């Protein structure tokens, strides 16, 4: 190996340079390159033997005197140009070196390492850094030896990490903003549009529509058991049948009530005797004709007018007109007055005014106006089936003296109420409907299709 300070070749087990006195521990043997053309310097055998014996003494702690390197430098500068030191220099150097070796402080390996660590710093300060200092310089960034180096390394690492933290924060902010924007678009735009579309696509409930079919029943009616014994007349009695656009239990119930009431009278009339002897001398009232007509229908109610002719085989029979309203929601019968929206007191007052107005233009032939009004208002709210004077054998449930027509609420009088039998009965409008051109006191003409004259004689067919 060679000394990195003066270039002298050293033995393999040397601890100090024999020429300049530099500790050998600072020399990296694997990296030393032998200079070409450099003069080979002589090695003093005595110095080598002394060098070999130097490791014998190793004190615990030693201090390197400052003059060691100075003496080594002085010996190097005293060398002759031929590469060999002068006698004086050699003697001085040998004396200095001998004294250095005699001092036990120079035999400590730790001291040699400490002296060598300081040496490269001095050499670099003088601008003469050699190859041996390069590894130490390159290793310093990896192992910071001072507080400043550690701080600088920490700053360097922090500067590299700050951009990553910022990028993560920006990415999270962008994701949050995107999510919020998507939420607002969903709640403010897409959802209302979807709801509106659903509302448009959902079909509105189909409104029920109604139609009316007129049906009939065949009846065999006795003509007159006394004047025409055994003679009967074939008739047709009519009644309405309501058809709904969708299945309706209420409509079925109404149809069943109308048909049952009509069938009951048909069966009684078909079984009525047609000879006096079959009556057993009793007065038997039979229905010689009946017709039920639908007069009003809307989405809530339907109203019918029931006209019949009954006789006991006297001078004449009796014509009765009643009305009945039904709920299209439940199918139950309703009083026409309440179905029209009037209270009983309002109905009585409306009847009195309407009858008075009518008699003002067509007075009774035998009765005064006050007598007519008093009699009608006293019985107008009575049920015809409860003995109000109307001969009704099989009335509809809930029948009344009122019925509802397109003109409004109509009151039907009985025979003899407004005058003689010849004066007849009347059907008077007592409360016009909204938008109706008719007025209270006008008569309403709704006649049933009759195949019977009502006088005990069959009409021609």
C-alpha positions as CSV (number, residue, x, y, z in Angstrom):
1,X,0.0,0.0,0.0
2,X,1.0,3.6,-0.4
3,X,0.6,6.6,1.8
4,X,-2.1,8.9,0.6
5,X,-0.2,11.9,1.9
6,X,3.3,11.6,0.7
7,X,3.0,8.6,-1.7
8,X,5.6,6.4,0.0
9,X,5.1,2.6,-0.2
10,X,4.2,1.1,3.1
11,X,4.5,-2.4,4.5
12,X,1.2,-4.4,4.7
13,X,1.2,-4.3,8.5
14,X,2.4,-0.7,8.9
15,X,0.5,1.6,11.2
16,X,2.3,4.9,10.3
17,X,3.9,6.2,7.3
18,X,7.6,5.9,7.7
19,X,8.1,9.0,5.6
20,X,5.5,11.5,6.8
21,X,4.2,9.9,9.9
22,X,0.5,9.8,8.8
23,X,-1.5,7.0,10.5
24,X,-2.0,4.0,8.2
25,X,-5.6,3.3,9.4
26,X,-6.9,6.1,7.1
27,X,-5.6,4.4,4.0
28,X,-8.1,2.3,2.0
29,X,-6.0,-0.6,0.7
30,X,-8.6,-1.9,-1.8
31,X,-8.9,1.5,-3.5
32,X,-5.2,2.4,-3.7
33,X,-3.7,2.7,-7.2
34,X,0.1,2.6,-7.4
35,X,1.4,5.7,-9.2
36,X,3.3,5.0,-12.4
37,X,6.8,6.4,-12.7
38,X,6.9,7.4,-9.0
39,X,10.3,6.9,-7.4
40,X,10.5,4.2,-4.9
41,X,11.4,5.5,-1.6
42,X,13.7,3.5,0.8
43,X,12.3,2.1,3.9
44,X,14.4,2.1,7.0
45,X,14.6,-1.5,8.4
46,X,15.0,-0.2,11.9
47,X,11.9,1.9,11.6
48,X,10.0,-1.1,10.2
49,X,11.1,-3.2,13.1
50,X,10.1,-0.5,15.5
51,X,6.8,-0.2,13.7
52,X,6.1,-3.8,14.1
53,X,6.8,-3.7,17.8
54,X,4.6,-0.6,18.3
55,X,1.3,-2.5,18.8
56,X,2.5,-4.0,22.0
57,X,1.6,-1.0,24.1
58,X,-2.0,0.3,23.9
59,X,-3.1,2.8,26.5
60,X,-6.7,3.3,27.2
61,X,-6.9,6.9,26.3
62,X,-4.3,9.0,24.4
63,X,-4.0,12.4,23.0
64,X,-2.2,13.1,19.7
65,X,0.2,16.1,20.1
66,X,-0.1,18.7,17.4
67,X,3.6,18.5,16.6
68,X,3.4,15.0,15.3
69,X,2.0,16.0,11.9
70,X,4.3,19.0,11.9
71,X,7.4,16.9,12.5
72,X,6.3,14.5,9.7
73,X,5.8,17.4,7.3
74,X,9.2,18.8,8.2
75,X,10.8,15.5,7.5
76,X,9.0,15.3,4.1
77,X,10.1,18.8,3.1
78,X,13.8,18.0,4.0
79,X,13.9,15.2,1.5
80,X,16.5,15.6,-1.2
81,X,15.5,16.1,-4.9
82,X,16.6,12.5,-5.6
83,X,13.8,11.2,-3.4
84,X,16.1,10.3,-0.4
85,X,16.1,12.5,2.7
86,X,19.3,14.2,3.8
87,X,21.2,12.9,6.7
88,X,20.2,15.8,8.9
89,X,16.6,15.4,8.0
90,X,16.8,11.7,8.4
91,X,18.4,12.0,11.7
92,X,15.9,14.6,12.9
93,X,13.1,12.6,11.5
94,X,14.4,9.4,13.0
95,X,14.9,11.1,16.3
96,X,11.4,12.6,16.2
97,X,10.0,9.3,15.1
98,X,11.8,7.4,17.8
99,X,10.5,9.8,20.4
100,X,7.1,9.4,18.9
101,X,7.3,5.7,19.0
102,X,8.7,5.8,22.6
103,X,5.6,7.7,23.6
104,X,2.9,5.2,24.3
105,X,0.2,7.6,23.2
106,X,0.8,6.8,19.6
107,X,0.1,3.1,19.9
108,X,-3.6,3.4,20.4
109,X,-5.7,2.4,17.4
110,X,-8.6,4.5,18.4
111,X,-6.4,7.5,18.6
112,X,-5.1,6.8,15.1
113,X,-8.6,6.6,13.8
114,X,-9.6,9.9,15.5
115,X,-6.5,11.6,14.1
116,X,-7.3,10.3,10.6
117,X,-10.9,11.5,10.7
118,X,-9.7,15.0,11.3
119,X,-7.0,14.9,8.7
120,X,-9.2,14.8,5.6
121,X,-11.1,17.8,6.8
122,X,-7.8,19.8,7.0
123,X,-6.7,18.6,3.6
124,X,-10.1,19.6,2.1
125,X,-9.8,23.0,3.7
126,X,-6.4,23.4,2.0
127,X,-8.0,22.4,-1.4
128,X,-6.0,19.1,-1.6
129,X,-8.8,16.5,-1.1
130,X,-7.7,13.1,-2.4
131,X,-9.6,10.0,-3.4
132,X,-9.8,8.7,0.2
133,X,-12.1,11.6,1.2
134,X,-14.6,10.9,-1.6
135,X,-16.4,8.0,0.0
136,X,-16.8,10.0,3.2
137,X,-18.3,12.9,1.3
138,X,-20.7,10.7,-0.6
139,X,-21.8,8.9,2.5
140,X,-22.7,12.1,4.4
141,X,-26.2,12.6,2.9
142,X,-27.2,9.1,3.9
143,X,-26.0,9.5,7.5
144,X,-26.4,13.1,8.7
145,X,-23.8,13.6,11.5
146,X,-25.0,17.1,12.6
147,X,-28.3,18.7,13.7
148,X,-28.2,21.0,10.6
149,X,-27.9,18.0,8.3
150,X,-30.8,16.3,10.0
151,X,-33.0,19.4,9.7
152,X,-32.1,19.8,6.0
153,X,-32.9,16.1,5.3
154,X,-36.3,16.5,7.1
155,X,-37.0,19.7,5.1
156,X,-36.1,17.9,1.9
157,X,-38.5,15.0,2.7
158,X,-41.3,17.4,3.7
159,X,-41.0,19.2,0.4
160,X,-41.5,16.0,-1.4
161,X,-44.5,15.0,0.6
162,X,-46.4,18.3,0.6
163,X,-47.5,18.1,-3.1
164,X,-48.9,14.6,-2.4
165,X,-51.0,15.9,0.5
166,X,-52.2,18.7,-1.6
167,X,-53.1,16.4,-4.4
168,X,-55.0,14.1,-2.0
169,X,-56.9,17.0,-0.6
170,X,-57.8,18.4,-4.0
171,X,-58.9,14.9,-5.1
172,X,-61.2,14.6,-2.0
173,X,-62.6,18.1,-2.6
174,X,-63.3,17.3,-6.2
175,X,-65.0,14.0,-5.3
176,X,-67.1,15.8,-2.7
177,X,-68.1,18.5,-5.2
178,X,-69.0,16.0,-7.8
179,X,-71.1,14.0,-5.4
180,X,-72.9,17.1,-4.2
181,X,-73.5,18.2,-7.8
182,X,-74.9,14.8,-8.7
183,X,-77.2,15.0,-5.6
184,X,-78.5,18.4,-6.6
185,X,-79.1,17.3,-10.2
186,X,-80.9,14.2,-8.9
187,X,-83.1,16.1,-6.4
188,X,-83.7,19.3,-8.4
189,X,-83.9,18.0,-12.0
190,X,-84.2,14.3,-12.5
191,X,-86.5,13.4,-9.6
192,X,-89.1,16.1,-10.3
193,X,-89.0,15.2,-14.0
194,X,-89.5,11.5,-13.2
195,X,-92.4,12.3,-10.8
196,X,-94.0,14.5,-13.5
197,X,-93.6,11.7,-16.0
198,X,-95.1,9.2,-13.6
199,X,-98.0,11.4,-13.0
200,X,-98.6,11.7,-16.7
201,X,-98.3,8.0,-17.3
202,X,-100.6,7.1,-14.5
203,X,-104.1,6.9,-15.9
204,X,-106.8,8.8,-14.2
205,X,-109.5,6.6,-12.7
206,X,-112.1,5.9,-15.4
207,X,-115.3,7.8,-14.8
208,X,-118.3,5.6,-14.7
209,X,-120.9,6.3,-17.3
210,X,-124.5,5.1,-17.2
211,X,-127.1,4.1,-19.8
212,X,-130.7,3.1,-19.5
213,X,-132.5,0.3,-21.1
214,X,-136.3,0.1,-20.9
215,X,-137.5,-3.4,-20.2
216,X,-141.0,-4.8,-19.9
217,X,-143.0,-7.6,-18.4
218,X,-146.0,-9.3,-20.0
219,X,-149.2,-9.0,-17.9
220,X,-152.7,-10.5,-18.2
221,X,-155.1,-7.9,-16.9
222,X,-158.9,-8.5,-16.1
223,X,-161.0,-6.1,-18.1
224,X,-164.1,-6.0,-15.8
225,X,-165.3,-9.0,-13.7
226,X,-168.8,-7.5,-13.7
227,X,-169.4,-6.1,-17.1
228,X,-167.0,-8.4,-19.0
229,X,-166.6,-11.5,-16.9
230,X,-163.8,-13.8,-17.9
231,X,-162.3,-11.2,-20.3
232,X,-158.6,-10.3,-19.9
233,X,-156.2,-8.0,-21.7
234,X,-152.5,-8.6,-22.5
235,X,-150.3,-5.7,-21.6
236,X,-146.7,-4.8,-21.2
237,X,-145.5,-3.0,-18.0
238,X,-142.3,-1.1,-18.4
239,X,-139.4,-0.4,-16.0
240,X,-135.8,0.8,-16.5
241,X,-132.7,-1.2,-16.3
242,X,-129.5,0.8,-15.6
243,X,-126.2,-0.2,-17.3
244,X,-122.9,1.0,-15.8
245,X,-119.6,1.2,-17.8
246,X,-117.9,-0.8,-15.0
247,X,-119.2,-3.3,-12.6
248,X,-121.3,-1.7,-9.8
249,X,-122.9,-3.4,-6.9
250,X,-125.0,-0.3,-6.3
251,X,-126.5,-0.4,-9.8
252,X,-127.2,-4.1,-9.4
253,X,-129.0,-3.4,-6.2
254,X,-131.1,-0.7,-7.8
255,X,-132.0,-2.8,-10.8
256,X,-133.0,-5.7,-8.5
257,X,-135.3,-3.4,-6.4
258,X,-137.1,-2.0,-9.5
259,X,-137.5,-5.4,-11.1
260,X,-138.7,-7.1,-7.9
261,X,-141.3,-4.4,-7.2
262,X,-142.6,-4.7,-10.8
263,X,-142.7,-8.5,-10.8
264,X,-144.7,-8.6,-7.5
265,X,-147.5,-6.5,-9.0
266,X,-147.4,-8.5,-12.3
267,X,-147.9,-11.7,-10.4
268,X,-150.8,-10.3,-8.4
269,X,-152.5,-8.9,-11.4
270,X,-152.1,-12.2,-13.3
271,X,-153.7,-14.0,-10.4
272,X,-156.6,-11.5,-10.0
273,X,-160.1,-12.9,-10.6
274,X,-161.8,-11.9,-13.8
275,X,-165.4,-12.8,-12.8
276,X,-167.6,-11.5,-10.0
277,X,-168.3,-14.9,-8.6
278,X,-164.6,-15.5,-8.3
279,X,-164.4,-12.4,-6.1
280,X,-166.8,-13.8,-3.6
281,X,-168.8,-10.6,-3.2
282,X,-165.8,-8.7,-1.9
283,X,-164.3,-5.6,-3.4
284,X,-160.9,-6.5,-4.8
285,X,-158.5,-3.8,-5.8
286,X,-156.1,-4.8,-8.6
287,X,-153.4,-2.9,-10.5
288,X,-154.6,-2.5,-14.0
289,X,-151.4,-0.8,-15.2
290,X,-148.0,0.2,-13.9
291,X,-145.0,1.9,-15.5
292,X,-141.7,3.0,-13.9
293,X,-139.7,5.7,-15.8
294,X,-136.2,7.0,-15.1
295,X,-136.4,10.8,-14.9
296,X,-133.0,11.8,-13.6
297,X,-129.4,10.4,-13.2
298,X,-126.0,11.9,-12.5
299,X,-122.8,10.6,-10.9
300,X,-124.4,10.4,-7.5
301,X,-128.1,9.6,-7.7
302,X,-130.8,8.2,-9.9
303,X,-134.5,9.0,-9.6
304,X,-137.5,7.2,-11.0
305,X,-141.2,8.2,-11.5
306,X,-143.7,5.4,-10.7
307,X,-147.1,5.7,-12.2
308,X,-149.9,3.2,-11.6
309,X,-153.6,2.8,-12.1
310,X,-155.6,0.8,-9.5
311,X,-159.3,0.0,-9.4
312,X,-161.9,-1.7,-7.2
313,X,-164.4,-1.9,-10.1
314,X,-166.3,1.2,-9.0
315,X,-167.2,4.2,-11.2
316,X,-163.5,4.8,-11.9
317,X,-160.1,3.9,-10.7
318,X,-157.3,5.9,-9.2
319,X,-154.0,7.2,-10.7
320,X,-151.1,7.5,-8.4
321,X,-147.7,9.0,-9.2
322,X,-144.8,8.7,-6.7
323,X,-141.1,9.0,-6.9
324,X,-138.0,7.4,-5.4
325,X,-134.3,8.3,-5.6
326,X,-131.4,5.9,-5.1
327,X,-127.7,6.4,-4.2
328,X,-125.4,5.2,-7.0
329,X,-122.7,4.7,-4.4
330,X,-124.7,2.3,-2.1
331,X,-127.9,1.5,-4.0
332,X,-130.0,2.4,-1.1
333,X,-133.3,4.5,-1.5
334,X,-133.1,8.2,-0.6
335,X,-135.9,10.7,-0.1
336,X,-136.0,12.9,-3.3
337,X,-136.4,16.1,-1.1
338,X,-133.1,15.5,0.7
339,X,-131.4,14.2,-2.5
340,X,-132.3,17.5,-4.1
341,X,-130.8,19.4,-1.1
342,X,-133.9,20.8,0.6
343,X,-135.0,20.4,4.2
344,X,-138.6,19.3,5.0
345,X,-139.6,22.9,6.0
346,X,-138.1,24.3,2.8
347,X,-140.0,21.6,0.8
348,X,-143.3,22.5,2.4
349,X,-142.8,26.2,1.7
350,X,-141.8,25.5,-1.9
351,X,-144.9,23.4,-2.5
352,X,-147.2,26.1,-1.0
353,X,-145.7,28.8,-3.3
354,X,-145.7,26.6,-6.4
355,X,-149.4,25.5,-5.9
356,X,-150.4,29.1,-5.3
357,X,-148.6,30.2,-8.4
358,X,-150.3,27.5,-10.5
359,X,-153.8,28.2,-9.2
360,X,-153.4,31.8,-9.9
361,X,-153.5,31.0,-13.7
362,X,-155.7,27.8,-13.5
363,X,-158.0,28.0,-10.4
364,X,-159.7,25.0,-9.0
365,X,-163.2,24.2,-10.2
366,X,-164.6,23.4,-6.8
367,X,-162.0,24.3,-4.2
368,X,-160.5,27.6,-3.0
369,X,-156.8,28.3,-3.3
370,X,-156.3,28.3,0.5
371,X,-158.2,25.0,0.9
372,X,-156.0,23.4,-1.8
373,X,-152.8,24.8,-0.4
374,X,-153.7,23.7,3.2
375,X,-154.6,20.2,2.2
376,X,-151.5,19.6,0.0
377,X,-148.9,21.1,2.4
378,X,-150.4,19.0,5.3
379,X,-149.8,15.7,3.4
380,X,-147.0,16.5,1.0
381,X,-144.3,15.0,3.3
382,X,-146.3,11.9,4.2
383,X,-145.2,8.5,2.8
384,X,-147.9,7.5,0.2
385,X,-147.6,3.9,1.6
386,X,-148.7,5.0,5.1
387,X,-152.4,5.8,4.3
388,X,-152.0,9.4,3.0
389,X,-155.0,8.8,0.8
390,X,-153.1,7.3,-2.1
391,X,-154.1,3.7,-2.9
392,X,-150.7,2.1,-3.2
393,X,-150.6,-1.7,-2.9
394,X,-147.0,-2.3,-3.7
395,X,-145.0,0.9,-3.6
396,X,-141.2,1.2,-4.0
397,X,-139.3,1.5,-0.8
398,X,-138.8,5.1,0.1
399,X,-141.5,6.3,-2.3
400,X,-142.5,10.0,-2.0
401,X,-145.0,12.5,-3.5
402,X,-141.8,14.1,-5.0
403,X,-139.5,13.1,-7.8
404,X,-136.5,14.8,-9.5
405,X,-136.7,15.6,-13.2
406,X,-134.3,17.5,-15.5
407,X,-136.4,20.7,-14.7
408,X,-136.0,20.3,-10.9
409,X,-137.9,19.0,-7.9
410,X,-141.5,18.0,-8.9
411,X,-144.6,17.5,-6.7
412,X,-147.3,15.1,-7.9
413,X,-150.8,15.7,-6.6
414,X,-153.5,13.1,-6.2
415,X,-157.0,12.8,-7.6
416,X,-159.5,15.2,-6.0
417,X,-156.7,17.3,-4.3
418,X,-157.0,20.3,-6.6
419,X,-160.7,20.0,-7.5
420,X,-163.1,17.5,-8.8
421,X,-162.1,14.2,-10.4
422,X,-162.8,15.7,-13.7
423,X,-160.4,18.6,-12.9
424,X,-157.7,16.0,-12.6
425,X,-154.4,15.9,-10.9
426,X,-151.2,18.0,-11.6
427,X,-147.4,17.5,-11.5
428,X,-146.0,20.9,-10.5
429,X,-142.4,22.1,-10.4
430,X,-141.7,23.4,-6.9
431,X,-137.9,24.0,-7.1
432,X,-136.1,24.6,-10.4
433,X,-132.6,23.1,-11.0
434,X,-129.7,25.4,-11.6
435,X,-129.7,26.6,-15.1
436,X,-133.2,25.4,-15.8
437,X,-135.5,27.8,-17.8
438,X,-138.6,26.5,-16.0
439,X,-140.0,28.3,-12.9
440,X,-141.8,27.3,-9.8
441,X,-145.5,26.7,-10.6
442,X,-145.0,25.3,-14.1
443,X,-146.4,21.8,-14.8
444,X,-144.2,18.9,-15.9
445,X,-145.6,16.5,-18.4
446,X,-144.1,13.0,-18.1
447,X,-146.5,10.3,-19.1
448,X,-145.8,6.6,-19.0
449,X,-146.2,4.6,-22.2
450,X,-149.6,3.0,-21.5
451,X,-151.4,0.4,-23.5
452,X,-154.4,0.8,-21.3
453,X,-156.9,3.6,-21.2
454,X,-157.3,3.6,-17.5
455,X,-161.1,3.5,-17.8
456,X,-161.6,-0.2,-17.6
457,X,-161.5,-0.6,-21.4
458,X,-158.5,-1.9,-23.3
459,X,-157.1,0.4,-25.9
460,X,-156.5,-0.8,-29.4
461,X,-153.1,-2.3,-30.0
